[in-house]
């Protein structure tokens, strides 16, 4: 790898905001990209919902009580936060300067509503929207996960339709039909953004 390519692989303090309807495969995709690209850090969100069997504290989420969450809101410790299906979700404040000094880039997993709030505070953030091939495919994936009740799945599908309508204001769109192709597309976006010159 030549010097220019090495520079393109290094973190520059960039913040990538990734949004997707539930069931699109965002978690798997981001994990794969982080395994294959250096200098990426994932911002672990906070939530008041209980962990699922496969989830780990500090890896998937920081699982905290409603009281602690509300205290963090009052102290202004969140970049953005929202209530979804009766549970709070929040993203901690970001310091791009600190990331840049460490040679790291940050990935934030935020829904469309939160992404708008975050963009107001992080003007240089790069927004990426992950799309399922179709709503029908998304429904099949949600059913296949076996994690939600039929009512919750209907809620997620209705919410997904609204999210997809917001995709037009994102900088990049990646369709996750085949995981390998989607991984390569997401990697290419990150490498291209790292390679841009600062004028």
Biotite code that builds the C-alpha atoms (Angstrom):
import biotite.structure as struc

atoms = struc.array([
    struc.Atom([0.000, 0.000, 0.000], chain_id="A", res_id=1, res_name="UNK", atom_name="CA", element="C"),
    struc.Atom([1.497, 3.374, -1.048], chain_id="A", res_id=2, res_name="UNK", atom_name="CA", element="C"),
    struc.Atom([1.605, 6.428, 1.188], chain_id="A", res_id=3, res_name="UNK", atom_name="CA", element="C"),
    struc.Atom([-1.498, 8.012, -0.377], chain_id="A", res_id=4, res_name="UNK", atom_name="CA", element="C"),
    struc.Atom([-3.552, 4.865, 0.157], chain_id="A", res_id=5, res_name="UNK", atom_name="CA", element="C"),
    struc.Atom([-2.285, 4.619, 3.738], chain_id="A", res_id=6, res_name="UNK", atom_name="CA", element="C"),
    struc.Atom([-3.462, 8.183, 4.383], chain_id="A", res_id=7, res_name="UNK", atom_name="CA", element="C"),
    struc.Atom([-6.891, 7.356, 2.937], chain_id="A", res_id=8, res_name="UNK", atom_name="CA", element="C"),
    struc.Atom([-7.195, 4.427, 5.361], chain_id="A", res_id=9, res_name="UNK", atom_name="CA", element="C"),
    struc.Atom([-6.469, 6.557, 8.440], chain_id="A", res_id=10, res_name="UNK", atom_name="CA", element="C"),
    struc.Atom([-9.135, 8.195, 10.565], chain_id="A", res_id=11, res_name="UNK", atom_name="CA", element="C"),
    struc.Atom([-9.525, 11.968, 10.276], chain_id="A", res_id=12, res_name="UNK", atom_name="CA", element="C"),
    struc.Atom([-12.024, 12.699, 13.032], chain_id="A", res_id=13, res_name="UNK", atom_name="CA", element="C"),
    struc.Atom([-14.942, 12.139, 10.663], chain_id="A", res_id=14, res_name="UNK", atom_name="CA", element="C"),
    struc.Atom([-18.401, 11.311, 11.996], chain_id="A", res_id=15, res_name="UNK", atom_name="CA", element="C"),
    struc.Atom([-20.538, 8.896, 9.973], chain_id="A", res_id=16, res_name="UNK", atom_name="CA", element="C"),
    struc.Atom([-24.222, 8.868, 10.877], chain_id="A", res_id=17, res_name="UNK", atom_name="CA", element="C"),
    struc.Atom([-25.902, 5.676, 9.699], chain_id="A", res_id=18, res_name="UNK", atom_name="CA", element="C"),
    struc.Atom([-29.690, 5.289, 9.652], chain_id="A", res_id=19, res_name="UNK", atom_name="CA", element="C"),
    struc.Atom([-31.855, 2.383, 8.535], chain_id="A", res_id=20, res_name="UNK", atom_name="CA", element="C"),
    struc.Atom([-35.263, 0.858, 9.172], chain_id="A", res_id=21, res_name="UNK", atom_name="CA", element="C"),
    struc.Atom([-35.220, -1.865, 11.830], chain_id="A", res_id=22, res_name="UNK", atom_name="CA", element="C"),
    struc.Atom([-34.429, -5.219, 10.196], chain_id="A", res_id=23, res_name="UNK", atom_name="CA", element="C"),
    struc.Atom([-32.341, -3.798, 7.356], chain_id="A", res_id=24, res_name="UNK", atom_name="CA", element="C"),
    struc.Atom([-29.191, -5.506, 8.660], chain_id="A", res_id=25, res_name="UNK", atom_name="CA", element="C"),
    struc.Atom([-27.472, -2.369, 9.891], chain_id="A", res_id=26, res_name="UNK", atom_name="CA", element="C"),
    struc.Atom([-25.838, -3.965, 12.946], chain_id="A", res_id=27, res_name="UNK", atom_name="CA", element="C"),
    struc.Atom([-24.334, -6.832, 10.931], chain_id="A", res_id=28, res_name="UNK", atom_name="CA", element="C"),
    struc.Atom([-23.179, -4.483, 8.185], chain_id="A", res_id=29, res_name="UNK", atom_name="CA", element="C"),
    struc.Atom([-21.493, -2.002, 10.524], chain_id="A", res_id=30, res_name="UNK", atom_name="CA", element="C"),
    struc.Atom([-19.780, -4.814, 12.434], chain_id="A", res_id=31, res_name="UNK", atom_name="CA", element="C"),
    struc.Atom([-18.349, -6.264, 9.220], chain_id="A", res_id=32, res_name="UNK", atom_name="CA", element="C"),
    struc.Atom([-17.085, -2.886, 8.020], chain_id="A", res_id=33, res_name="UNK", atom_name="CA", element="C"),
    struc.Atom([-15.414, -2.166, 11.355], chain_id="A", res_id=34, res_name="UNK", atom_name="CA", element="C"),
    struc.Atom([-13.657, -5.538, 11.208], chain_id="A", res_id=35, res_name="UNK", atom_name="CA", element="C"),
    struc.Atom([-12.304, -4.775, 7.733], chain_id="A", res_id=36, res_name="UNK", atom_name="CA", element="C"),
    struc.Atom([-11.420, -1.074, 7.977], chain_id="A", res_id=37, res_name="UNK", atom_name="CA", element="C"),
    struc.Atom([-8.945, 0.400, 10.490], chain_id="A", res_id=38, res_name="UNK", atom_name="CA", element="C"),
    struc.Atom([-9.429, 3.439, 12.702], chain_id="A", res_id=39, res_name="UNK", atom_name="CA", element="C"),
    struc.Atom([-13.196, 3.178, 13.134], chain_id="A", res_id=40, res_name="UNK", atom_name="CA", element="C"),
    struc.Atom([-14.948, 3.468, 16.472], chain_id="A", res_id=41, res_name="UNK", atom_name="CA", element="C"),
    struc.Atom([-18.611, 2.730, 17.170], chain_id="A", res_id=42, res_name="UNK", atom_name="CA", element="C"),
    struc.Atom([-20.532, 5.062, 19.449], chain_id="A", res_id=43, res_name="UNK", atom_name="CA", element="C"),
    struc.Atom([-22.457, 2.838, 21.851], chain_id="A", res_id=44, res_name="UNK", atom_name="CA", element="C"),
    struc.Atom([-25.877, 4.353, 22.475], chain_id="A", res_id=45, res_name="UNK", atom_name="CA", element="C"),
    struc.Atom([-27.768, 4.471, 25.767], chain_id="A", res_id=46, res_name="UNK", atom_name="CA", element="C"),
    struc.Atom([-31.185, 2.902, 26.262], chain_id="A", res_id=47, res_name="UNK", atom_name="CA", element="C"),
    struc.Atom([-33.681, 2.199, 29.003], chain_id="A", res_id=48, res_name="UNK", atom_name="CA", element="C"),
    struc.Atom([-35.026, -0.975, 27.380], chain_id="A", res_id=49, res_name="UNK", atom_name="CA", element="C"),
    struc.Atom([-33.918, -4.348, 28.772], chain_id="A", res_id=50, res_name="UNK", atom_name="CA", element="C"),
    struc.Atom([-31.165, -6.187, 26.864], chain_id="A", res_id=51, res_name="UNK", atom_name="CA", element="C"),
    struc.Atom([-32.031, -9.017, 24.504], chain_id="A", res_id=52, res_name="UNK", atom_name="CA", element="C"),
    struc.Atom([-30.444, -12.402, 25.159], chain_id="A", res_id=53, res_name="UNK", atom_name="CA", element="C"),
    struc.Atom([-27.637, -11.864, 22.630], chain_id="A", res_id=54, res_name="UNK", atom_name="CA", element="C"),
    struc.Atom([-26.843, -8.284, 23.686], chain_id="A", res_id=55, res_name="UNK", atom_name="CA", element="C"),
    struc.Atom([-23.960, -7.230, 25.906], chain_id="A", res_id=56, res_name="UNK", atom_name="CA", element="C"),
    struc.Atom([-23.593, -4.166, 28.120], chain_id="A", res_id=57, res_name="UNK", atom_name="CA", element="C"),
    struc.Atom([-21.183, -1.628, 26.628], chain_id="A", res_id=58, res_name="UNK", atom_name="CA", element="C"),
    struc.Atom([-21.081, -3.446, 23.294], chain_id="A", res_id=59, res_name="UNK", atom_name="CA", element="C"),
    struc.Atom([-24.606, -3.221, 21.900], chain_id="A", res_id=60, res_name="UNK", atom_name="CA", element="C"),
    struc.Atom([-25.917, -0.529, 24.254], chain_id="A", res_id=61, res_name="UNK", atom_name="CA", element="C"),
    struc.Atom([-25.349, 1.020, 27.641], chain_id="A", res_id=62, res_name="UNK", atom_name="CA", element="C"),
    struc.Atom([-28.444, -0.267, 29.466], chain_id="A", res_id=63, res_name="UNK", atom_name="CA", element="C"),
    struc.Atom([-29.491, 2.243, 32.115], chain_id="A", res_id=64, res_name="UNK", atom_name="CA", element="C"),
    struc.Atom([-32.577, 3.129, 34.174], chain_id="A", res_id=65, res_name="UNK", atom_name="CA", element="C"),
    struc.Atom([-35.082, 5.810, 33.177], chain_id="A", res_id=66, res_name="UNK", atom_name="CA", element="C"),
    struc.Atom([-33.950, 7.890, 36.153], chain_id="A", res_id=67, res_name="UNK", atom_name="CA", element="C"),
    struc.Atom([-30.299, 7.871, 35.071], chain_id="A", res_id=68, res_name="UNK", atom_name="CA", element="C"),
    struc.Atom([-31.297, 8.590, 31.471], chain_id="A", res_id=69, res_name="UNK", atom_name="CA", element="C"),
    struc.Atom([-33.446, 11.546, 32.469], chain_id="A", res_id=70, res_name="UNK", atom_name="CA", element="C"),
    struc.Atom([-30.595, 12.846, 34.603], chain_id="A", res_id=71, res_name="UNK", atom_name="CA", element="C"),
    struc.Atom([-28.262, 12.729, 31.589], chain_id="A", res_id=72, res_name="UNK", atom_name="CA", element="C"),
    struc.Atom([-30.844, 14.623, 29.531], chain_id="A", res_id=73, res_name="UNK", atom_name="CA", element="C"),
    struc.Atom([-31.023, 17.381, 32.175], chain_id="A", res_id=74, res_name="UNK", atom_name="CA", element="C"),
    struc.Atom([-27.217, 17.636, 32.202], chain_id="A", res_id=75, res_name="UNK", atom_name="CA", element="C"),
    struc.Atom([-27.116, 18.008, 28.401], chain_id="A", res_id=76, res_name="UNK", atom_name="CA", element="C"),
    struc.Atom([-25.020, 14.887, 27.915], chain_id="A", res_id=77, res_name="UNK", atom_name="CA", element="C"),
    struc.Atom([-26.765, 13.685, 24.746], chain_id="A", res_id=78, res_name="UNK", atom_name="CA", element="C"),
    struc.Atom([-26.173, 14.690, 21.143], chain_id="A", res_id=79, res_name="UNK", atom_name="CA", element="C"),
    struc.Atom([-29.727, 13.494, 20.495], chain_id="A", res_id=80, res_name="UNK", atom_name="CA", element="C"),
    struc.Atom([-32.310, 11.321, 22.206], chain_id="A", res_id=81, res_name="UNK", atom_name="CA", element="C"),
    struc.Atom([-35.813, 10.021, 21.600], chain_id="A", res_id=82, res_name="UNK", atom_name="CA", element="C"),
    struc.Atom([-38.520, 7.764, 23.013], chain_id="A", res_id=83, res_name="UNK", atom_name="CA", element="C"),
    struc.Atom([-39.429, 4.708, 20.915], chain_id="A", res_id=84, res_name="UNK", atom_name="CA", element="C"),
    struc.Atom([-41.995, 2.074, 21.902], chain_id="A", res_id=85, res_name="UNK", atom_name="CA", element="C"),
    struc.Atom([-41.933, 3.311, 25.486], chain_id="A", res_id=86, res_name="UNK", atom_name="CA", element="C"),
    struc.Atom([-38.148, 3.232, 25.884], chain_id="A", res_id=87, res_name="UNK", atom_name="CA", element="C"),
    struc.Atom([-35.560, 6.011, 25.711], chain_id="A", res_id=88, res_name="UNK", atom_name="CA", element="C"),
    struc.Atom([-32.606, 5.896, 23.321], chain_id="A", res_id=89, res_name="UNK", atom_name="CA", element="C"),
    struc.Atom([-29.782, 8.435, 23.291], chain_id="A", res_id=90, res_name="UNK", atom_name="CA", element="C"),
    struc.Atom([-26.436, 9.191, 21.648], chain_id="A", res_id=91, res_name="UNK", atom_name="CA", element="C"),
    struc.Atom([-23.658, 10.691, 23.768], chain_id="A", res_id=92, res_name="UNK", atom_name="CA", element="C"),
    struc.Atom([-22.042, 13.991, 22.771], chain_id="A", res_id=93, res_name="UNK", atom_name="CA", element="C"),
    struc.Atom([-19.220, 13.771, 20.206], chain_id="A", res_id=94, res_name="UNK", atom_name="CA", element="C"),
    struc.Atom([-15.881, 15.612, 20.184], chain_id="A", res_id=95, res_name="UNK", atom_name="CA", element="C"),
    struc.Atom([-14.514, 15.512, 16.587], chain_id="A", res_id=96, res_name="UNK", atom_name="CA", element="C"),
    struc.Atom([-11.321, 17.271, 17.699], chain_id="A", res_id=97, res_name="UNK", atom_name="CA", element="C"),
    struc.Atom([-10.515, 14.495, 20.146], chain_id="A", res_id=98, res_name="UNK", atom_name="CA", element="C"),
    struc.Atom([-11.264, 11.862, 17.484], chain_id="A", res_id=99, res_name="UNK", atom_name="CA", element="C"),
    struc.Atom([-8.961, 13.585, 14.993], chain_id="A", res_id=100, res_name="UNK", atom_name="CA", element="C"),
    struc.Atom([-6.080, 13.753, 17.490], chain_id="A", res_id=101, res_name="UNK", atom_name="CA", element="C"),
    struc.Atom([-6.480, 9.999, 18.008], chain_id="A", res_id=102, res_name="UNK", atom_name="CA", element="C"),
    struc.Atom([-6.625, 9.324, 14.249], chain_id="A", res_id=103, res_name="UNK", atom_name="CA", element="C"),
    struc.Atom([-10.098, 7.802, 14.564], chain_id="A", res_id=104, res_name="UNK", atom_name="CA", element="C"),
    struc.Atom([-13.444, 8.150, 12.821], chain_id="A", res_id=105, res_name="UNK", atom_name="CA", element="C"),
    struc.Atom([-16.769, 7.542, 14.562], chain_id="A", res_id=106, res_name="UNK", atom_name="CA", element="C"),
    struc.Atom([-19.877, 5.664, 13.449], chain_id="A", res_id=107, res_name="UNK", atom_name="CA", element="C"),
    struc.Atom([-23.182, 6.717, 14.970], chain_id="A", res_id=108, res_name="UNK", atom_name="CA", element="C"),
    struc.Atom([-26.273, 4.514, 14.675], chain_id="A", res_id=109, res_name="UNK", atom_name="CA", element="C"),
    struc.Atom([-29.174, 6.993, 14.765], chain_id="A", res_id=110, res_name="UNK", atom_name="CA", element="C"),
    struc.Atom([-32.716, 7.037, 13.362], chain_id="A", res_id=111, res_name="UNK", atom_name="CA", element="C"),
    struc.Atom([-33.825, 9.723, 10.905], chain_id="A", res_id=112, res_name="UNK", atom_name="CA", element="C"),
    struc.Atom([-35.330, 11.960, 13.587], chain_id="A", res_id=113, res_name="UNK", atom_name="CA", element="C"),
    struc.Atom([-32.158, 11.838, 15.655], chain_id="A", res_id=114, res_name="UNK", atom_name="CA", element="C"),
    struc.Atom([-29.963, 12.274, 12.576], chain_id="A", res_id=115, res_name="UNK", atom_name="CA", element="C"),
    struc.Atom([-31.561, 15.654, 11.890], chain_id="A", res_id=116, res_name="UNK", atom_name="CA", element="C"),
    struc.Atom([-30.844, 16.783, 15.448], chain_id="A", res_id=117, res_name="UNK", atom_name="CA", element="C"),
    struc.Atom([-27.274, 15.472, 15.286], chain_id="A", res_id=118, res_name="UNK", atom_name="CA", element="C"),
    struc.Atom([-26.643, 17.165, 11.920], chain_id="A", res_id=119, res_name="UNK", atom_name="CA", element="C"),
    struc.Atom([-27.495, 20.529, 13.479], chain_id="A", res_id=120, res_name="UNK", atom_name="CA", element="C"),
    struc.Atom([-24.691, 20.049, 16.020], chain_id="A", res_id=121, res_name="UNK", atom_name="CA", element="C"),
    struc.Atom([-22.256, 18.222, 13.714], chain_id="A", res_id=122, res_name="UNK", atom_name="CA", element="C"),
    struc.Atom([-22.389, 20.182, 10.467], chain_id="A", res_id=123, res_name="UNK", atom_name="CA", element="C"),
    struc.Atom([-19.632, 18.115, 8.836], chain_id="A", res_id=124, res_name="UNK", atom_name="CA", element="C"),
    struc.Atom([-21.146, 14.738, 9.662], chain_id="A", res_id=125, res_name="UNK", atom_name="CA", element="C"),
    struc.Atom([-21.548, 12.338, 6.739], chain_id="A", res_id=126, res_name="UNK", atom_name="CA", element="C"),
    struc.Atom([-25.020, 10.816, 6.562], chain_id="A", res_id=127, res_name="UNK", atom_name="CA", element="C"),
    struc.Atom([-25.530, 7.320, 5.146], chain_id="A", res_id=128, res_name="UNK", atom_name="CA", element="C"),
    struc.Atom([-28.935, 5.647, 4.746], chain_id="A", res_id=129, res_name="UNK", atom_name="CA", element="C"),
    struc.Atom([-29.260, 1.866, 4.453], chain_id="A", res_id=130, res_name="UNK", atom_name="CA", element="C"),
    struc.Atom([-32.244, 0.618, 2.483], chain_id="A", res_id=131, res_name="UNK", atom_name="CA", element="C"),
    struc.Atom([-33.789, -2.844, 2.326], chain_id="A", res_id=132, res_name="UNK", atom_name="CA", element="C"),
    struc.Atom([-34.431, -4.158, -1.218], chain_id="A", res_id=133, res_name="UNK", atom_name="CA", element="C"),
    struc.Atom([-38.184, -3.775, -0.578], chain_id="A", res_id=134, res_name="UNK", atom_name="CA", element="C"),
    struc.Atom([-40.720, -3.428, 2.223], chain_id="A", res_id=135, res_name="UNK", atom_name="CA", element="C"),
    struc.Atom([-41.749, -7.055, 1.634], chain_id="A", res_id=136, res_name="UNK", atom_name="CA", element="C"),
    struc.Atom([-38.151, -8.209, 2.141], chain_id="A", res_id=137, res_name="UNK", atom_name="CA", element="C"),
    struc.Atom([-37.976, -6.110, 5.298], chain_id="A", res_id=138, res_name="UNK", atom_name="CA", element="C"),
    struc.Atom([-41.146, -7.761, 6.612], chain_id="A", res_id=139, res_name="UNK", atom_name="CA", element="C"),
    struc.Atom([-39.660, -11.214, 5.961], chain_id="A", res_id=140, res_name="UNK", atom_name="CA", element="C"),
    struc.Atom([-36.474, -10.252, 7.822], chain_id="A", res_id=141, res_name="UNK", atom_name="CA", element="C"),
    struc.Atom([-38.393, -8.908, 10.812], chain_id="A", res_id=142, res_name="UNK", atom_name="CA", element="C"),
    struc.Atom([-40.513, -12.047, 10.979], chain_id="A", res_id=143, res_name="UNK", atom_name="CA", element="C"),
    struc.Atom([-37.411, -14.214, 10.603], chain_id="A", res_id=144, res_name="UNK", atom_name="CA", element="C"),
    struc.Atom([-35.699, -12.566, 13.573], chain_id="A", res_id=145, res_name="UNK", atom_name="CA", element="C"),
    struc.Atom([-38.462, -13.749, 15.876], chain_id="A", res_id=146, res_name="UNK", atom_name="CA", element="C"),
    struc.Atom([-37.811, -10.855, 18.261], chain_id="A", res_id=147, res_name="UNK", atom_name="CA", element="C"),
    struc.Atom([-41.028, -8.870, 18.000], chain_id="A", res_id=148, res_name="UNK", atom_name="CA", element="C"),
    struc.Atom([-44.772, -9.387, 18.402], chain_id="A", res_id=149, res_name="UNK", atom_name="CA", element="C"),
    struc.Atom([-46.994, -9.007, 15.293], chain_id="A", res_id=150, res_name="UNK", atom_name="CA", element="C"),
    struc.Atom([-48.109, -5.596, 16.605], chain_id="A", res_id=151, res_name="UNK", atom_name="CA", element="C"),
    struc.Atom([-44.514, -4.421, 17.008], chain_id="A", res_id=152, res_name="UNK", atom_name="CA", element="C"),
    struc.Atom([-43.632, -5.653, 13.519], chain_id="A", res_id=153, res_name="UNK", atom_name="CA", element="C"),
    struc.Atom([-46.535, -3.659, 12.060], chain_id="A", res_id=154, res_name="UNK", atom_name="CA", element="C"),
    struc.Atom([-45.321, -0.596, 13.962], chain_id="A", res_id=155, res_name="UNK", atom_name="CA", element="C"),
    struc.Atom([-41.764, -1.098, 12.638], chain_id="A", res_id=156, res_name="UNK", atom_name="CA", element="C"),
    struc.Atom([-42.993, -1.496, 9.051], chain_id="A", res_id=157, res_name="UNK", atom_name="CA", element="C"),
    struc.Atom([-45.070, 1.699, 9.248], chain_id="A", res_id=158, res_name="UNK", atom_name="CA", element="C"),
    struc.Atom([-42.108, 3.503, 10.800], chain_id="A", res_id=159, res_name="UNK", atom_name="CA", element="C"),
    struc.Atom([-39.810, 2.091, 8.086], chain_id="A", res_id=160, res_name="UNK", atom_name="CA", element="C"),
    struc.Atom([-41.971, 3.610, 5.357], chain_id="A", res_id=161, res_name="UNK", atom_name="CA", element="C"),
    struc.Atom([-41.673, 7.027, 7.005], chain_id="A", res_id=162, res_name="UNK", atom_name="CA", element="C"),
    struc.Atom([-37.901, 6.586, 7.410], chain_id="A", res_id=163, res_name="UNK", atom_name="CA", element="C"),
    struc.Atom([-37.459, 5.674, 3.740], chain_id="A", res_id=164, res_name="UNK", atom_name="CA", element="C"),
    struc.Atom([-39.225, 8.893, 2.755], chain_id="A", res_id=165, res_name="UNK", atom_name="CA", element="C"),
    struc.Atom([-36.464, 10.782, 4.617], chain_id="A", res_id=166, res_name="UNK", atom_name="CA", element="C"),
    struc.Atom([-33.602, 9.073, 2.741], chain_id="A", res_id=167, res_name="UNK", atom_name="CA", element="C"),
    struc.Atom([-33.385, 11.794, 0.070], chain_id="A", res_id=168, res_name="UNK", atom_name="CA", element="C"),
    struc.Atom([-31.499, 14.256, 2.313], chain_id="A", res_id=169, res_name="UNK", atom_name="CA", element="C"),
    struc.Atom([-28.728, 11.793, 3.221], chain_id="A", res_id=170, res_name="UNK", atom_name="CA", element="C"),
    struc.Atom([-25.362, 12.094, 1.465], chain_id="A", res_id=171, res_name="UNK", atom_name="CA", element="C"),
    struc.Atom([-25.168, 8.404, 0.541], chain_id="A", res_id=172, res_name="UNK", atom_name="CA", element="C"),
    struc.Atom([-27.639, 5.539, 0.111], chain_id="A", res_id=173, res_name="UNK", atom_name="CA", element="C"),
    struc.Atom([-26.692, 1.849, 0.293], chain_id="A", res_id=174, res_name="UNK", atom_name="CA", element="C"),
    struc.Atom([-29.170, -0.909, -0.567], chain_id="A", res_id=175, res_name="UNK", atom_name="CA", element="C"),
    struc.Atom([-28.559, -4.006, 1.536], chain_id="A", res_id=176, res_name="UNK", atom_name="CA", element="C"),
    struc.Atom([-29.733, -6.791, -0.750], chain_id="A", res_id=177, res_name="UNK", atom_name="CA", element="C"),
    struc.Atom([-26.591, -8.934, -0.550], chain_id="A", res_id=178, res_name="UNK", atom_name="CA", element="C"),
    struc.Atom([-24.469, -8.407, 2.553], chain_id="A", res_id=179, res_name="UNK", atom_name="CA", element="C"),
    struc.Atom([-21.105, -8.784, 0.789], chain_id="A", res_id=180, res_name="UNK", atom_name="CA", element="C"),
    struc.Atom([-21.972, -6.114, -1.791], chain_id="A", res_id=181, res_name="UNK", atom_name="CA", element="C"),
    struc.Atom([-23.373, -3.777, 0.853], chain_id="A", res_id=182, res_name="UNK", atom_name="CA", element="C"),
    struc.Atom([-20.206, -4.145, 2.959], chain_id="A", res_id=183, res_name="UNK", atom_name="CA", element="C"),
    struc.Atom([-18.032, -3.202, -0.023], chain_id="A", res_id=184, res_name="UNK", atom_name="CA", element="C"),
    struc.Atom([-20.216, -0.187, -0.856], chain_id="A", res_id=185, res_name="UNK", atom_name="CA", element="C"),
    struc.Atom([-20.112, 1.110, 2.720], chain_id="A", res_id=186, res_name="UNK", atom_name="CA", element="C"),
    struc.Atom([-16.340, 0.605, 2.894], chain_id="A", res_id=187, res_name="UNK", atom_name="CA", element="C"),
    struc.Atom([-15.934, 2.493, -0.397], chain_id="A", res_id=188, res_name="UNK", atom_name="CA", element="C"),
    struc.Atom([-17.920, 5.456, 0.957], chain_id="A", res_id=189, res_name="UNK", atom_name="CA", element="C"),
    struc.Atom([-15.789, 5.673, 4.107], chain_id="A", res_id=190, res_name="UNK", atom_name="CA", element="C"),
    struc.Atom([-12.516, 5.387, 2.163], chain_id="A", res_id=191, res_name="UNK", atom_name="CA", element="C"),
    struc.Atom([-13.665, 8.046, -0.341], chain_id="A", res_id=192, res_name="UNK", atom_name="CA", element="C"),
    struc.Atom([-14.655, 10.453, 2.443], chain_id="A", res_id=193, res_name="UNK", atom_name="CA", element="C"),
    struc.Atom([-11.290, 9.914, 4.130], chain_id="A", res_id=194, res_name="UNK", atom_name="CA", element="C"),
    struc.Atom([-9.552, 10.664, 0.863], chain_id="A", res_id=195, res_name="UNK", atom_name="CA", element="C"),
    struc.Atom([-11.172, 14.059, 0.371], chain_id="A", res_id=196, res_name="UNK", atom_name="CA", element="C"),
    struc.Atom([-8.879, 17.045, 0.818], chain_id="A", res_id=197, res_name="UNK", atom_name="CA", element="C"),
    struc.Atom([-9.661, 19.710, 3.396], chain_id="A", res_id=198, res_name="UNK", atom_name="CA", element="C"),
    struc.Atom([-9.772, 23.070, 1.643], chain_id="A", res_id=199, res_name="UNK", atom_name="CA", element="C"),
])
